Amino acid sequence: MKGRLPHLLMGGAVTLVLGLGVAWLSASPAWRNAPENMALLRLSFTHSGDRSASCRDRTAEELAKLPRNMRQTQVCDRRRPPIHVELEVDGALIYSAESAPSGIAGSGPSRLYERLLLPAGVHELTVRMRDNPASEAFDYEATREVELHPGQSFVIDFRKDSGLIFE
């Protein structure tokens, strides 16, 4: 028993020092997701481009060559088109990008995640998204006036059923 006491005391001391070190690191140093007087704006989209623009009608000759169970009148490309997203803040375009579809064949949804720093205060945000390459017009557009607080994390999301969402 005499030989174990120093080992137990040393183990307890090491455990105490490690516990206090972890407790100190959990509270200090302070971490900030944005510099002082700035807010974080995040664009977060997962959306599939509309591939109807790449569809074509089969001719009568093409249909006649196919077995009856495969006679679809329209043929669409498997690859989805990219989506195009624009963000205006107070009337100035600060972000414009195309997001390619995911997947090996390009048949998955386009994913976009962008972090932008804005000064705290009231801003007018306009977000536009085009998922159909056949048109020059934007398919979805929303404008909101938002008040951003210092250190705030503000998200702009997209859902097919509700459109552009400002949270």
Phi and psi in radians as a Rosetta constraint file:
Dihedral C 1 N 2 CA 2 C 2 CIRCULARHARMONIC -1.069 0.35
Dihedral N 2 CA 2 C 2 N 3 CIRCULARHARMONIC -0.676 0.35
Dihedral C 2 N 3 CA 3 C 3 CIRCULARHARMONIC -1.235 0.35
Dihedral N 3 CA 3 C 3 N 4 CIRCULARHARMONIC -0.385 0.35
Dihedral C 3 N 4 CA 4 C 4 CIRCULARHARMONIC -1.485 0.35
Dihedral N 4 CA 4 C 4 N 5 CIRCULARHARMONIC -0.497 0.35
Dihedral C 4 N 5 CA 5 C 5 CIRCULARHARMONIC -1.028 0.35
Dihedral N 5 CA 5 C 5 N 6 CIRCULARHARMONIC -0.831 0.35
Dihedral C 5 N 6 CA 6 C 6 CIRCULARHARMONIC -1.076 0.35
Dihedral N 6 CA 6 C 6 N 7 CIRCULARHARMONIC -0.639 0.35
Dihedral C 6 N 7 CA 7 C 7 CIRCULARHARMONIC -1.149 0.35
Dihedral N 7 CA 7 C 7 N 8 CIRCULARHARMONIC -0.735 0.35
Dihedral C 7 N 8 CA 8 C 8 CIRCULARHARMONIC -1.140 0.35
Dihedral N 8 CA 8 C 8 N 9 CIRCULARHARMONIC -0.743 0.35
Dihedral C 8 N 9 CA 9 C 9 CIRCULARHARMONIC -1.120 0.35
Dihedral N 9 CA 9 C 9 N 10 CIRCULARHARMONIC -0.741 0.35
Dihedral C 9 N 10 CA 10 C 10 CIRCULARHARMONIC -1.136 0.35
Dihedral N 10 CA 10 C 10 N 11 CIRCULARHARMONIC -0.736 0.35
Dihedral C 10 N 11 CA 11 C 11 CIRCULARHARMONIC -1.108 0.35
Dihedral N 11 CA 11 C 11 N 12 CIRCULARHARMONIC -0.720 0.35
Dihedral C 11 N 12 CA 12 C 12 CIRCULARHARMONIC -1.120 0.35
Dihedral N 12 CA 12 C 12 N 13 CIRCULARHARMONIC -0.717 0.35
Dihedral C 12 N 13 CA 13 C 13 CIRCULARHARMONIC -1.134 0.35
Dihedral N 13 CA 13 C 13 N 14 CIRCULARHARMONIC -0.782 0.35
Dihedral C 13 N 14 CA 14 C 14 CIRCULARHARMONIC -1.084 0.35
Dihedral N 14 CA 14 C 14 N 15 CIRCULARHARMONIC -0.743 0.35
Dihedral C 14 N 15 CA 15 C 15 CIRCULARHARMONIC -1.104 0.35
Dihedral N 15 CA 15 C 15 N 16 CIRCULARHARMONIC -0.729 0.35
Dihedral C 15 N 16 CA 16 C 16 CIRCULARHARMONIC -1.109 0.35
Dihedral N 16 CA 16 C 16 N 17 CIRCULARHARMONIC -0.800 0.35
Dihedral C 16 N 17 CA 17 C 17 CIRCULARHARMONIC -1.098 0.35
Dihedral N 17 CA 17 C 17 N 18 CIRCULARHARMONIC -0.764 0.35
Dihedral C 17 N 18 CA 18 C 18 CIRCULARHARMONIC -1.111 0.35
Dihedral N 18 CA 18 C 18 N 19 CIRCULARHARMONIC -0.742 0.35
Dihedral C 18 N 19 CA 19 C 19 CIRCULARHARMONIC -1.094 0.35
Dihedral N 19 CA 19 C 19 N 20 CIRCULARHARMONIC -0.780 0.35
Dihedral C 19 N 20 CA 20 C 20 CIRCULARHARMONIC -1.144 0.35
Dihedral N 20 CA 20 C 20 N 21 CIRCULARHARMONIC -0.654 0.35
Dihedral C 20 N 21 CA 21 C 21 CIRCULARHARMONIC -1.101 0.35
Dihedral N 21 CA 21 C 21 N 22 CIRCULARHARMONIC -0.768 0.35
Dihedral C 21 N 22 CA 22 C 22 CIRCULARHARMONIC -1.141 0.35
Dihedral N 22 CA 22 C 22 N 23 CIRCULARHARMONIC -0.724 0.35
Dihedral C 22 N 23 CA 23 C 23 CIRCULARHARMONIC -1.094 0.35
Dihedral N 23 CA 23 C 23 N 24 CIRCULARHARMONIC -0.728 0.35
Dihedral C 23 N 24 CA 24 C 24 CIRCULARHARMONIC -1.152 0.35
Dihedral N 24 CA 24 C 24 N 25 CIRCULARHARMONIC -0.768 0.35
Dihedral C 24 N 25 CA 25 C 25 CIRCULARHARMONIC -1.171 0.35
Dihedral N 25 CA 25 C 25 N 26 CIRCULARHARMONIC -0.446 0.35
Dihedral C 25 N 26 CA 26 C 26 CIRCULARHARMONIC -1.274 0.35
Dihedral N 26 CA 26 C 26 N 27 CIRCULARHARMONIC -0.401 0.35
Dihedral C 26 N 27 CA 27 C 27 CIRCULARHARMONIC -1.882 0.35
Dihedral N 27 CA 27 C 27 N 28 CIRCULARHARMONIC -0.304 0.35
Dihedral C 27 N 28 CA 28 C 28 CIRCULARHARMONIC -2.567 0.35
Dihedral N 28 CA 28 C 28 N 29 CIRCULARHARMONIC 2.519 0.35
Dihedral C 28 N 29 CA 29 C 29 CIRCULARHARMONIC -1.294 0.35
Dihedral N 29 CA 29 C 29 N 30 CIRCULARHARMONIC 2.692 0.35
Dihedral C 29 N 30 CA 30 C 30 CIRCULARHARMONIC -1.194 0.35
Dihedral N 30 CA 30 C 30 N 31 CIRCULARHARMONIC 2.380 0.35
Dihedral C 30 N 31 CA 31 C 31 CIRCULARHARMONIC -1.897 0.35
Dihedral N 31 CA 31 C 31 N 32 CIRCULARHARMONIC 2.386 0.35
Dihedral C 31 N 32 CA 32 C 32 CIRCULARHARMONIC -2.180 0.35
Dihedral N 32 CA 32 C 32 N 33 CIRCULARHARMONIC 2.434 0.35
Dihedral C 32 N 33 CA 33 C 33 CIRCULARHARMONIC -1.528 0.35
Dihedral N 33 CA 33 C 33 N 34 CIRCULARHARMONIC -0.160 0.35
Dihedral C 33 N 34 CA 34 C 34 CIRCULARHARMONIC -2.611 0.35
Dihedral N 34 CA 34 C 34 N 35 CIRCULARHARMONIC 2.613 0.35
Dihedral C 34 N 35 CA 35 C 35 CIRCULARHARMONIC -1.079 0.35
Dihedral N 35 CA 35 C 35 N 36 CIRCULARHARMONIC 2.898 0.35
Dihedral C 35 N 36 CA 36 C 36 CIRCULARHARMONIC -1.029 0.35
Dihedral N 36 CA 36 C 36 N 37 CIRCULARHARMONIC 2.445 0.35
Dihedral C 36 N 37 CA 37 C 37 CIRCULARHARMONIC 1.109 0.35
Dihedral N 37 CA 37 C 37 N 38 CIRCULARHARMONIC 0.372 0.35
Dihedral C 37 N 38 CA 38 C 38 CIRCULARHARMONIC -2.155 0.35
Dihedral N 38 CA 38 C 38 N 39 CIRCULARHARMONIC 2.699 0.35
Dihedral C 38 N 39 CA 39 C 39 CIRCULARHARMONIC -2.140 0.35
Dihedral N 39 CA 39 C 39 N 40 CIRCULARHARMONIC 2.702 0.35
Dihedral C 39 N 40 CA 40 C 40 CIRCULARHARMONIC -1.778 0.35
Dihedral N 40 CA 40 C 40 N 41 CIRCULARHARMONIC 2.169 0.35
Dihedral C 40 N 41 CA 41 C 41 CIRCULARHARMONIC -1.929 0.35
Dihedral N 41 CA 41 C 41 N 42 CIRCULARHARMONIC 2.209 0.35
Dihedral C 41 N 42 CA 42 C 42 CIRCULARHARMONIC -2.072 0.35
Dihedral N 42 CA 42 C 42 N 43 CIRCULARHARMONIC 2.220 0.35
Dihedral C 42 N 43 CA 43 C 43 CIRCULARHARMONIC -1.674 0.35
Dihedral N 43 CA 43 C 43 N 44 CIRCULARHARMONIC 2.169 0.35
Dihedral C 43 N 44 CA 44 C 44 CIRCULARHARMONIC -2.390 0.35
Dihedral N 44 CA 44 C 44 N 45 CIRCULARHARMONIC 1.781 0.35
Dihedral C 44 N 45 CA 45 C 45 CIRCULARHARMONIC -2.167 0.35
Dihedral N 45 CA 45 C 45 N 46 CIRCULARHARMONIC 2.443 0.35
Dihedral C 45 N 46 CA 46 C 46 CIRCULARHARMONIC -2.346 0.35
Dihedral N 46 CA 46 C 46 N 47 CIRCULARHARMONIC 1.895 0.35
Dihedral C 46 N 47 CA 47 C 47 CIRCULARHARMONIC -2.647 0.35
Dihedral N 47 CA 47 C 47 N 48 CIRCULARHARMONIC 2.510 0.35
Dihedral C 47 N 48 CA 48 C 48 CIRCULARHARMONIC -1.642 0.35
Dihedral N 48 CA 48 C 48 N 49 CIRCULARHARMONIC 2.333 0.35
Dihedral C 48 N 49 CA 49 C 49 CIRCULARHARMONIC -1.171 0.35
Dihedral N 49 CA 49 C 49 N 50 CIRCULARHARMONIC 2.660 0.35
Dihedral C 49 N 50 CA 50 C 50 CIRCULARHARMONIC -1.408 0.35
Dihedral N 50 CA 50 C 50 N 51 CIRCULARHARMONIC 1.961 0.35
Dihedral C 50 N 51 CA 51 C 51 CIRCULARHARMONIC -1.583 0.35
Dihedral N 51 CA 51 C 51 N 52 CIRCULARHARMONIC 0.148 0.35
Dihedral C 51 N 52 CA 52 C 52 CIRCULARHARMONIC -1.139 0.35
Dihedral N 52 CA 52 C 52 N 53 CIRCULARHARMONIC -0.379 0.35
Dihedral C 52 N 53 CA 53 C 53 CIRCULARHARMONIC -1.175 0.35
Dihedral N 53 CA 53 C 53 N 54 CIRCULARHARMONIC -0.423 0.35
Dihedral C 53 N 54 CA 54 C 54 CIRCULARHARMONIC -1.660 0.35
Dihedral N 54 CA 54 C 54 N 55 CIRCULARHARMONIC 0.108 0.35
Dihedral C 54 N 55 CA 55 C 55 CIRCULARHARMONIC -1.407 0.35
Dihedral N 55 CA 55 C 55 N 56 CIRCULARHARMONIC 2.592 0.35
Dihedral C 55 N 56 CA 56 C 56 CIRCULARHARMONIC -2.445 0.35
Dihedral N 56 CA 56 C 56 N 57 CIRCULARHARMONIC 2.703 0.35
Dihedral C 56 N 57 CA 57 C 57 CIRCULARHARMONIC -1.494 0.35
Dihedral N 57 CA 57 C 57 N 58 CIRCULARHARMONIC 2.430 0.35
Dihedral C 57 N 58 CA 58 C 58 CIRCULARHARMONIC -1.396 0.35
Dihedral N 58 CA 58 C 58 N 59 CIRCULARHARMONIC 2.580 0.35
Dihedral C 58 N 59 CA 59 C 59 CIRCULARHARMONIC -1.379 0.35
Dihedral N 59 CA 59 C 59 N 60 CIRCULARHARMONIC 2.896 0.35
Dihedral C 59 N 60 CA 60 C 60 CIRCULARHARMONIC -1.079 0.35
Dihedral N 60 CA 60 C 60 N 61 CIRCULARHARMONIC -0.638 0.35
Dihedral C 60 N 61 CA 61 C 61 CIRCULARHARMONIC -1.106 0.35
Dihedral N 61 CA 61 C 61 N 62 CIRCULARHARMONIC -0.774 0.35
Dihedral C 61 N 62 CA 62 C 62 CIRCULARHARMONIC -1.107 0.35
Dihedral N 62 CA 62 C 62 N 63 CIRCULARHARMONIC -0.725 0.35
Dihedral C 62 N 63 CA 63 C 63 CIRCULARHARMONIC -1.139 0.35
Dihedral N 63 CA 63 C 63 N 64 CIRCULARHARMONIC -0.662 0.35
Dihedral C 63 N 64 CA 64 C 64 CIRCULARHARMONIC -1.146 0.35
Dihedral N 64 CA 64 C 64 N 65 CIRCULARHARMONIC -0.549 0.35
Dihedral C 64 N 65 CA 65 C 65 CIRCULARHARMONIC -1.314 0.35
Dihedral N 65 CA 65 C 65 N 66 CIRCULARHARMONIC -0.317 0.35
Dihedral C 65 N 66 CA 66 C 66 CIRCULARHARMONIC -1.564 0.35
Dihedral N 66 CA 66 C 66 N 67 CIRCULARHARMONIC 2.648 0.35
Dihedral C 66 N 67 CA 67 C 67 CIRCULARHARMONIC -1.100 0.35
Dihedral N 67 CA 67 C 67 N 68 CIRCULARHARMONIC 2.707 0.35
Dihedral C 67 N 68 CA 68 C 68 CIRCULARHARMONIC -0.967 0.35
Dihedral N 68 CA 68 C 68 N 69 CIRCULARHARMONIC -0.666 0.35
Dihedral C 68 N 69 CA 69 C 69 CIRCULARHARMONIC -1.328 0.35
Dihedral N 69 CA 69 C 69 N 70 CIRCULARHARMONIC -0.095 0.35
Dihedral C 69 N 70 CA 70 C 70 CIRCULARHARMONIC -2.018 0.35
Dihedral N 70 CA 70 C 70 N 71 CIRCULARHARMONIC 0.263 0.35
Dihedral C 70 N 71 CA 71 C 71 CIRCULARHARMONIC -1.523 0.35
Dihedral N 71 CA 71 C 71 N 72 CIRCULARHARMONIC 1.400 0.35
Dihedral C 71 N 72 CA 72 C 72 CIRCULARHARMONIC -1.643 0.35
Dihedral N 72 CA 72 C 72 N 73 CIRCULARHARMONIC 2.343 0.35
Dihedral C 72 N 73 CA 73 C 73 CIRCULARHARMONIC -1.264 0.35
Dihedral N 73 CA 73 C 73 N 74 CIRCULARHARMONIC -0.452 0.35
Dihedral C 73 N 74 CA 74 C 74 CIRCULARHARMONIC -2.032 0.35
Dihedral N 74 CA 74 C 74 N 75 CIRCULARHARMONIC 2.535 0.35
Dihedral C 74 N 75 CA 75 C 75 CIRCULARHARMONIC -2.117 0.35
Dihedral N 75 CA 75 C 75 N 76 CIRCULARHARMONIC 2.243 0.35
Dihedral C 75 N 76 CA 76 C 76 CIRCULARHARMONIC -2.076 0.35
Dihedral N 76 CA 76 C 76 N 77 CIRCULARHARMONIC 2.514 0.35
Dihedral C 76 N 77 CA 77 C 77 CIRCULARHARMONIC -1.145 0.35
Dihedral N 77 CA 77 C 77 N 78 CIRCULARHARMONIC 2.475 0.35
Dihedral C 77 N 78 CA 78 C 78 CIRCULARHARMONIC -1.247 0.35
Dihedral N 78 CA 78 C 78 N 79 CIRCULARHARMONIC -0.625 0.35
Dihedral C 78 N 79 CA 79 C 79 CIRCULARHARMONIC -1.207 0.35
Dihedral N 79 CA 79 C 79 N 80 CIRCULARHARMONIC 2.354 0.35
Dihedral C 79 N 80 CA 80 C 80 CIRCULARHARMONIC -1.561 0.35
Dihedral N 80 CA 80 C 80 N 81 CIRCULARHARMONIC 2.627 0.35
Dihedral C 80 N 81 CA 81 C 81 CIRCULARHARMONIC -1.354 0.35
Dihedral N 81 CA 81 C 81 N 82 CIRCULARHARMONIC 2.783 0.35
Dihedral C 81 N 82 CA 82 C 82 CIRCULARHARMONIC -1.267 0.35
Dihedral N 82 CA 82 C 82 N 83 CIRCULARHARMONIC 2.799 0.35
Dihedral C 82 N 83 CA 83 C 83 CIRCULARHARMONIC -1.745 0.35
Dihedral N 83 CA 83 C 83 N 84 CIRCULARHARMONIC 2.607 0.35
Dihedral C 83 N 84 CA 84 C 84 CIRCULARHARMONIC -2.020 0.35
Dihedral N 84 CA 84 C 84 N 85 CIRCULARHARMONIC 2.247 0.35
Dihedral C 84 N 85 CA 85 C 85 CIRCULARHARMONIC -2.194 0.35
Dihedral N 85 CA 85 C 85 N 86 CIRCULARHARMONIC 2.395 0.35
Dihedral C 85 N 86 CA 86 C 86 CIRCULARHARMONIC -2.257 0.35
Dihedral N 86 CA 86 C 86 N 87 CIRCULARHARMONIC 2.529 0.35
Dihedral C 86 N 87 CA 87 C 87 CIRCULARHARMONIC -2.280 0.35
Dihedral N 87 CA 87 C 87 N 88 CIRCULARHARMONIC 2.190 0.35
Dihedral C 87 N 88 CA 88 C 88 CIRCULARHARMONIC -1.949 0.35
Dihedral N 88 CA 88 C 88 N 89 CIRCULARHARMONIC 2.385 0.35
Dihedral C 88 N 89 CA 89 C 89 CIRCULARHARMONIC -2.110 0.35
Dihedral N 89 CA 89 C 89 N 90 CIRCULARHARMONIC 2.071 0.35
Dihedral C 89 N 90 CA 90 C 90 CIRCULARHARMONIC 0.935 0.35
Dihedral N 90 CA 90 C 90 N 91 CIRCULARHARMONIC 0.698 0.35
Dihedral C 90 N 91 CA 91 C 91 CIRCULARHARMONIC 1.477 0.35
Dihedral N 91 CA 91 C 91 N 92 CIRCULARHARMONIC -0.085 0.35
Dihedral C 91 N 92 CA 92 C 92 CIRCULARHARMONIC -1.838 0.35
Dihedral N 92 CA 92 C 92 N 93 CIRCULARHARMONIC 2.256 0.35
Dihedral C 92 N 93 CA 93 C 93 CIRCULARHARMONIC -1.271 0.35
Dihedral N 93 CA 93 C 93 N 94 CIRCULARHARMONIC 2.009 0.35
Dihedral C 93 N 94 CA 94 C 94 CIRCULARHARMONIC -1.934 0.35
Dihedral N 94 CA 94 C 94 N 95 CIRCULARHARMONIC -0.212 0.35
Dihedral C 94 N 95 CA 95 C 95 CIRCULARHARMONIC -2.604 0.35
Dihedral N 95 CA 95 C 95 N 96 CIRCULARHARMONIC 2.293 0.35
Dihedral C 95 N 96 CA 96 C 96 CIRCULARHARMONIC -2.606 0.35
Dihedral N 96 CA 96 C 96 N 97 CIRCULARHARMONIC 2.140 0.35
Dihedral C 96 N 97 CA 97 C 97 CIRCULARHARMONIC -2.720 0.35
Dihedral N 97 CA 97 C 97 N 98 CIRCULARHARMONIC 2.720 0.35
Dihedral C 97 N 98 CA 98 C 98 CIRCULARHARMONIC -1.884 0.35
Dihedral N 98 CA 98 C 98 N 99 CIRCULARHARMONIC 2.394 0.35
Dihedral C 98 N 99 CA 99 C 99 CIRCULARHARMONIC -2.017 0.35
Dihedral N 99 CA 99 C 99 N 100 CIRCULARHARMONIC 2.064 0.35
Dihedral C 99 N 100 CA 100 C 100 CIRCULARHARMONIC -1.251 0.35
Dihedral N 100 CA 100 C 100 N 101 CIRCULARHARMONIC 2.689 0.35
Dihedral C 100 N 101 CA 101 C 101 CIRCULARHARMONIC -1.192 0.35
Dihedral N 101 CA 101 C 101 N 102 CIRCULARHARMONIC 2.684 0.35
Dihedral C 101 N 102 CA 102 C 102 CIRCULARHARMONIC -1.572 0.35
Dihedral N 102 CA 102 C 102 N 103 CIRCULARHARMONIC 2.985 0.35
Dihedral C 102 N 103 CA 103 C 103 CIRCULARHARMONIC 1.677 0.35
Dihedral N 103 CA 103 C 103 N 104 CIRCULARHARMONIC 2.749 0.35
Dihedral C 103 N 104 CA 104 C 104 CIRCULARHARMONIC -1.108 0.35
Dihedral N 104 CA 104 C 104 N 105 CIRCULARHARMONIC -0.733 0.35
Dihedral C 104 N 105 CA 105 C 105 CIRCULARHARMONIC -1.554 0.35
Dihedral N 105 CA 105 C 105 N 106 CIRCULARHARMONIC -0.010 0.35
Dihedral C 105 N 106 CA 106 C 106 CIRCULARHARMONIC 1.248 0.35
Dihedral N 106 CA 106 C 106 N 107 CIRCULARHARMONIC 0.485 0.35
Dihedral C 106 N 107 CA 107 C 107 CIRCULARHARMONIC -1.792 0.35
Dihedral N 107 CA 107 C 107 N 108 CIRCULARHARMONIC 0.026 0.35
Dihedral C 107 N 108 CA 108 C 108 CIRCULARHARMONIC -1.609 0.35
Dihedral N 108 CA 108 C 108 N 109 CIRCULARHARMONIC 3.119 0.35
Dihedral C 108 N 109 CA 109 C 109 CIRCULARHARMONIC -1.286 0.35
Dihedral N 109 CA 109 C 109 N 110 CIRCULARHARMONIC 2.715 0.35
Dihedral C 109 N 110 CA 110 C 110 CIRCULARHARMONIC -1.417 0.35
Dihedral N 110 CA 110 C 110 N 111 CIRCULARHARMONIC 2.432 0.35
Dihedral C 110 N 111 CA 111 C 111 CIRCULARHARMONIC -2.117 0.35
Dihedral N 111 CA 111 C 111 N 112 CIRCULARHARMONIC 2.323 0.35
Dihedral C 111 N 112 CA 112 C 112 CIRCULARHARMONIC -2.340 0.35
Dihedral N 112 CA 112 C 112 N 113 CIRCULARHARMONIC 2.245 0.35
Dihedral C 112 N 113 CA 113 C 113 CIRCULARHARMONIC -2.470 0.35
Dihedral N 113 CA 113 C 113 N 114 CIRCULARHARMONIC 2.011 0.35
Dihedral C 113 N 114 CA 114 C 114 CIRCULARHARMONIC -2.326 0.35
Dihedral N 114 CA 114 C 114 N 115 CIRCULARHARMONIC 2.370 0.35
Dihedral C 114 N 115 CA 115 C 115 CIRCULARHARMONIC -1.914 0.35
Dihedral N 115 CA 115 C 115 N 116 CIRCULARHARMONIC 2.217 0.35
Dihedral C 115 N 116 CA 116 C 116 CIRCULARHARMONIC -2.275 0.35
Dihedral N 116 CA 116 C 116 N 117 CIRCULARHARMONIC 2.420 0.35
Dihedral C 116 N 117 CA 117 C 117 CIRCULARHARMONIC -1.680 0.35
Dihedral N 117 CA 117 C 117 N 118 CIRCULARHARMONIC 2.317 0.35
Dihedral C 117 N 118 CA 118 C 118 CIRCULARHARMONIC -2.250 0.35
Dihedral N 118 CA 118 C 118 N 119 CIRCULARHARMONIC 2.596 0.35
Dihedral C 118 N 119 CA 119 C 119 CIRCULARHARMONIC -1.157 0.35
Dihedral N 119 CA 119 C 119 N 120 CIRCULARHARMONIC 2.541 0.35
Dihedral C 119 N 120 CA 120 C 120 CIRCULARHARMONIC -1.115 0.35
Dihedral N 120 CA 120 C 120 N 121 CIRCULARHARMONIC 2.611 0.35
Dihedral C 120 N 121 CA 121 C 121 CIRCULARHARMONIC 2.381 0.35
Dihedral N 121 CA 121 C 121 N 122 CIRCULARHARMONIC -2.972 0.35
Dihedral C 121 N 122 CA 122 C 122 CIRCULARHARMONIC -1.563 0.35
Dihedral N 122 CA 122 C 122 N 123 CIRCULARHARMONIC 2.277 0.35
Dihedral C 122 N 123 CA 123 C 123 CIRCULARHARMONIC -2.365 0.35
Dihedral N 123 CA 123 C 123 N 124 CIRCULARHARMONIC 2.611 0.35
Dihedral C 123 N 124 CA 124 C 124 CIRCULARHARMONIC -1.771 0.35
Dihedral N 124 CA 124 C 124 N 125 CIRCULARHARMONIC 2.039 0.35
Dihedral C 124 N 125 CA 125 C 125 CIRCULARHARMONIC -1.844 0.35
Dihedral N 125 CA 125 C 125 N 126 CIRCULARHARMONIC 2.265 0.35
Dihedral C 125 N 126 CA 126 C 126 CIRCULARHARMONIC -2.147 0.35
Dihedral N 126 CA 126 C 126 N 127 CIRCULARHARMONIC 2.161 0.35
Dihedral C 126 N 127 CA 127 C 127 CIRCULARHARMONIC -2.088 0.35
Dihedral N 127 CA 127 C 127 N 128 CIRCULARHARMONIC 2.353 0.35
Dihedral C 127 N 128 CA 128 C 128 CIRCULARHARMONIC -2.260 0.35
Dihedral N 128 CA 128 C 128 N 129 CIRCULARHARMONIC 2.511 0.35
Dihedral C 128 N 129 CA 129 C 129 CIRCULARHARMONIC -2.449 0.35
Dihedral N 129 CA 129 C 129 N 130 CIRCULARHARMONIC 2.373 0.35
Dihedral C 129 N 130 CA 130 C 130 CIRCULARHARMONIC -2.088 0.35
Dihedral N 130 CA 130 C 130 N 131 CIRCULARHARMONIC 2.194 0.35
Dihedral C 130 N 131 CA 131 C 131 CIRCULARHARMONIC -1.999 0.35
Dihedral N 131 CA 131 C 131 N 132 CIRCULARHARMONIC 0.020 0.35
Dihedral C 131 N 132 CA 132 C 132 CIRCULARHARMONIC -2.070 0.35
Dihedral N 132 CA 132 C 132 N 133 CIRCULARHARMONIC 1.935 0.35
Dihedral C 132 N 133 CA 133 C 133 CIRCULARHARMONIC -1.235 0.35
Dihedral N 133 CA 133 C 133 N 134 CIRCULARHARMONIC -0.204 0.35
Dihedral C 133 N 134 CA 134 C 134 CIRCULARHARMONIC -1.306 0.35
Dihedral N 134 CA 134 C 134 N 135 CIRCULARHARMONIC -0.303 0.35
Dihedral C 134 N 135 CA 135 C 135 CIRCULARHARMONIC -2.034 0.35
Dihedral N 135 CA 135 C 135 N 136 CIRCULARHARMONIC 2.673 0.35
Dihedral C 135 N 136 CA 136 C 136 CIRCULARHARMONIC -1.565 0.35
Dihedral N 136 CA 136 C 136 N 137 CIRCULARHARMONIC -0.326 0.35
Dihedral C 136 N 137 CA 137 C 137 CIRCULARHARMONIC -1.346 0.35
Dihedral N 137 CA 137 C 137 N 138 CIRCULARHARMONIC 2.742 0.35
Dihedral C 137 N 138 CA 138 C 138 CIRCULARHARMONIC -1.524 0.35
Dihedral N 138 CA 138 C 138 N 139 CIRCULARHARMONIC 2.409 0.35
Dihedral C 138 N 139 CA 139 C 139 CIRCULARHARMONIC -1.381 0.35
Dihedral N 139 CA 139 C 139 N 140 CIRCULARHARMONIC -0.519 0.35
Dihedral C 139 N 140 CA 140 C 140 CIRCULARHARMONIC -2.333 0.35
Dihedral N 140 CA 140 C 140 N 141 CIRCULARHARMONIC 2.376 0.35
Dihedral C 140 N 141 CA 141 C 141 CIRCULARHARMONIC -2.640 0.35
Dihedral N 141 CA 141 C 141 N 142 CIRCULARHARMONIC 2.430 0.35
Dihedral C 141 N 142 CA 142 C 142 CIRCULARHARMONIC -2.591 0.35
Dihedral N 142 CA 142 C 142 N 143 CIRCULARHARMONIC 2.489 0.35
Dihedral C 142 N 143 CA 143 C 143 CIRCULARHARMONIC -2.213 0.35
Dihedral N 143 CA 143 C 143 N 144 CIRCULARHARMONIC 2.309 0.35
Dihedral C 143 N 144 CA 144 C 144 CIRCULARHARMONIC -2.445 0.35
Dihedral N 144 CA 144 C 144 N 145 CIRCULARHARMONIC 2.556 0.35
Dihedral C 144 N 145 CA 145 C 145 CIRCULARHARMONIC -1.732 0.35
Dihedral N 145 CA 145 C 145 N 146 CIRCULARHARMONIC 2.161 0.35
Dihedral C 145 N 146 CA 146 C 146 CIRCULARHARMONIC -2.227 0.35
Dihedral N 146 CA 146 C 146 N 147 CIRCULARHARMONIC 2.615 0.35
Dihedral C 146 N 147 CA 147 C 147 CIRCULARHARMONIC -1.863 0.35
Dihedral N 147 CA 147 C 147 N 148 CIRCULARHARMONIC 2.041 0.35
Dihedral C 147 N 148 CA 148 C 148 CIRCULARHARMONIC -1.734 0.35
Dihedral N 148 CA 148 C 148 N 149 CIRCULARHARMONIC 2.288 0.35
Dihedral C 148 N 149 CA 149 C 149 CIRCULARHARMONIC -1.711 0.35
Dihedral N 149 CA 149 C 149 N 150 CIRCULARHARMONIC 2.673 0.35
Dihedral C 149 N 150 CA 150 C 150 CIRCULARHARMONIC -0.973 0.35
Dihedral N 150 CA 150 C 150 N 151 CIRCULARHARMONIC 2.305 0.35
Dihedral C 150 N 151 CA 151 C 151 CIRCULARHARMONIC 1.399 0.35
Dihedral N 151 CA 151 C 151 N 152 CIRCULARHARMONIC -0.050 0.35
Dihedral C 151 N 152 CA 152 C 152 CIRCULARHARMONIC -1.263 0.35
Dihedral N 152 CA 152 C 152 N 153 CIRCULARHARMONIC 2.562 0.35
Dihedral C 152 N 153 CA 153 C 153 CIRCULARHARMONIC -1.954 0.35
Dihedral N 153 CA 153 C 153 N 154 CIRCULARHARMONIC 1.980 0.35
Dihedral C 153 N 154 CA 154 C 154 CIRCULARHARMONIC -1.969 0.35
Dihedral N 154 CA 154 C 154 N 155 CIRCULARHARMONIC 2.321 0.35
Dihedral C 154 N 155 CA 155 C 155 CIRCULARHARMONIC -2.012 0.35
Dihedral N 155 CA 155 C 155 N 156 CIRCULARHARMONIC 2.376 0.35
Dihedral C 155 N 156 CA 156 C 156 CIRCULARHARMONIC -1.982 0.35
Dihedral N 156 CA 156 C 156 N 157 CIRCULARHARMONIC 2.090 0.35
Dihedral C 156 N 157 CA 157 C 157 CIRCULARHARMONIC -2.119 0.35
Dihedral N 157 CA 157 C 157 N 158 CIRCULARHARMONIC 2.948 0.35
Dihedral C 157 N 158 CA 158 C 158 CIRCULARHARMONIC -2.342 0.35
Dihedral N 158 CA 158 C 158 N 159 CIRCULARHARMONIC 2.326 0.35
Dihedral C 158 N 159 CA 159 C 159 CIRCULARHARMONIC -2.306 0.35
Dihedral N 159 CA 159 C 159 N 160 CIRCULARHARMONIC 2.370 0.35
Dihedral C 159 N 160 CA 160 C 160 CIRCULARHARMONIC -0.973 0.35
Dihedral N 160 CA 160 C 160 N 161 CIRCULARHARMONIC -0.717 0.35
Dihedral C 160 N 161 CA 161 C 161 CIRCULARHARMONIC -1.344 0.35
Dihedral N 161 CA 161 C 161 N 162 CIRCULARHARMONIC -0.538 0.35
Dihedral C 161 N 162 CA 162 C 162 CIRCULARHARMONIC -1.952 0.35
Dihedral N 162 CA 162 C 162 N 163 CIRCULARHARMONIC -0.145 0.35
Dihedral C 162 N 163 CA 163 C 163 CIRCULARHARMONIC 1.453 0.35
Dihedral N 163 CA 163 C 163 N 164 CIRCULARHARMONIC -2.599 0.35
Dihedral C 163 N 164 CA 164 C 164 CIRCULARHARMONIC -1.341 0.35
Dihedral N 164 CA 164 C 164 N 165 CIRCULARHARMONIC 2.333 0.35
Dihedral C 164 N 165 CA 165 C 165 CIRCULARHARMONIC -2.152 0.35
Dihedral N 165 CA 165 C 165 N 166 CIRCULARHARMONIC 2.265 0.35
Dihedral C 165 N 166 CA 166 C 166 CIRCULARHARMONIC -1.846 0.35
Dihedral N 166 CA 166 C 166 N 167 CIRCULARHARMONIC 2.056 0.35
